[in-house]
Amino acid sequence: MTSELIGSALDRVVHSKTFSRSRSLQDFLTFIVTQSLEPDQNLKEYRIGVDALKRGGTFDPAANSIVRVQAYRLRAKLADYYQHEGQAEDVRIDLEPGSYTPVIRDCGVAMMRTFRFPGVVVDVVPLTSETPASPAAELLHGLTADQLESLLRAGLKHRHVNRGVRVHLKLEMRVRSSSARTRVITSFFDADSNWLIASHAISFAGDVPAEEIERFAIEIASIAWHRLDALLACNG
């Protein structure tokens, strides 16, 4: 999910009727969401009290519970917004008990991309992730689909597919992330039998490196295309 999407979702919340009379909660939410997008985020109680709630440098969280009280009010206000005014939102921002780090979820329905050629259909399933996928992982998924479509278009242009041959394949990409590593697993299935044709895994220290996304997308798409080409040759 991109920072632009998150920023747009935040803007809709803070300018909603639900939040219109709660300037302090608008400031609180804006501060924690903006900070959560920074690589050196600081969401300590003291920082929120000083910078978001304007309590000054002498603010003492041990003696003043204003941040905890406002966090409680913010959770309730967000729940009210998404239950009523924000029911149709694709991006949801929540604040879980015991934390000042917002949880940002993509609630939209991801669409499957389908490439159709004579005798060949390839479905690219939406990216799946055990934890919220990073923008880099989402970009890798999208570029892989684009690269695969280009390879299919170019490769099938010069390959004769026998009449009656029908190949229906499915490409899935899953992301497994921890604080230290990201693992991307791409699997190529027969869509009718769910038989695994090929699987390719890449691991990274940290997130998917931005400078390598295009190279890995080409690598993954090429593997998928070569397996498909071999299947077509067997059916030829």
Secondary structure in CASP SS format (residue, H / E / C, confidence):
PFRMAT SS
TARGET T0000
AUTHOR 0000-0000-0000
METHOD secondary structure of the structure
MODEL  1
M C 1.00
T C 1.00
S H 1.00
E H 1.00
L H 1.00
I H 1.00
G H 1.00
S H 1.00
A H 1.00
L H 1.00
D H 1.00
R H 1.00
V H 1.00
V H 1.00
H C 1.00
S C 1.00
K C 1.00
T C 1.00
F C 1.00
S C 1.00
R C 1.00
S C 1.00
R H 1.00
S H 1.00
L H 1.00
Q H 1.00
D H 1.00
F H 1.00
L H 1.00
T H 1.00
F H 1.00
I H 1.00
V H 1.00
T H 1.00
Q H 1.00
S H 1.00
L C 1.00
E C 1.00
P C 1.00
D C 1.00
Q C 1.00
N C 1.00
L C 1.00
K C 1.00
E H 1.00
Y H 1.00
R H 1.00
I H 1.00
G H 1.00
V H 1.00
D H 1.00
A H 1.00
L C 1.00
K C 1.00
R C 1.00
G C 1.00
G C 1.00
T C 1.00
F C 1.00
D C 1.00
P C 1.00
A C 1.00
A C 1.00
N C 1.00
S C 1.00
I H 1.00
V H 1.00
R H 1.00
V H 1.00
Q H 1.00
A H 1.00
Y H 1.00
R H 1.00
L H 1.00
R H 1.00
A H 1.00
K H 1.00
L H 1.00
A H 1.00
D H 1.00
Y H 1.00
Y H 1.00
Q H 1.00
H C 1.00
E C 1.00
G C 1.00
Q C 1.00
A C 1.00
E C 1.00
D C 1.00
V E 1.00
R E 1.00
I E 1.00
D E 1.00
L C 1.00
E C 1.00
P C 1.00
G C 1.00
S C 1.00
Y C 1.00
T C 1.00
P C 1.00
V E 1.00
I E 1.00
R E 1.00
D E 1.00
C C 1.00
G C 1.00
V C 1.00
A C 1.00
M C 1.00
M C 1.00
R E 1.00
T E 1.00
F E 1.00
R E 1.00
F E 1.00
P C 1.00
G C 1.00
V E 1.00
V E 1.00
V E 1.00
D E 1.00
V E 1.00
V C 1.00
P C 1.00
L C 1.00
T E 1.00
S E 1.00
E C 1.00
T C 1.00
P C 1.00
A C 1.00
S C 1.00
P H 1.00
A H 1.00
A H 1.00
E H 1.00
L H 1.00
L H 1.00
H H 1.00
G H 1.00
L H 1.00
T H 1.00
A H 1.00
D H 1.00
Q H 1.00
L H 1.00
E H 1.00
S H 1.00
L H 1.00
L H 1.00
R H 1.00
A H 1.00
G H 1.00
L H 1.00
K H 1.00
H C 1.00
R C 1.00
H C 1.00
V C 1.00
N C 1.00
R C 1.00
G C 1.00
V C 1.00
R C 1.00
V E 1.00
H E 1.00
L E 1.00
K E 1.00
L E 1.00
E E 1.00
M E 1.00
R E 1.00
V E 1.00
R E 1.00
S E 1.00
S C 1.00
S C 1.00
A C 1.00
R E 1.00
T E 1.00
R E 1.00
V E 1.00
I E 1.00
T E 1.00
S E 1.00
F E 1.00
F E 1.00
D E 1.00
A C 1.00
D C 1.00
S C 1.00
N C 1.00
W C 1.00
L E 1.00
I E 1.00
A E 1.00
S E 1.00
H E 1.00
A E 1.00
I E 1.00
S E 1.00
F E 1.00
A E 1.00
G C 1.00
D C 1.00
V C 1.00
P C 1.00
A H 1.00
E H 1.00
E H 1.00
I H 1.00
E H 1.00
R H 1.00
F H 1.00
A H 1.00
I H 1.00
E H 1.00
I H 1.00
A H 1.00
S H 1.00
I H 1.00
A H 1.00
W H 1.00
H H 1.00
R H 1.00
L H 1.00
D H 1.00
A H 1.00
L H 1.00
L H 1.00
A H 1.00
C H 1.00
N C 1.00
G C 1.00
END
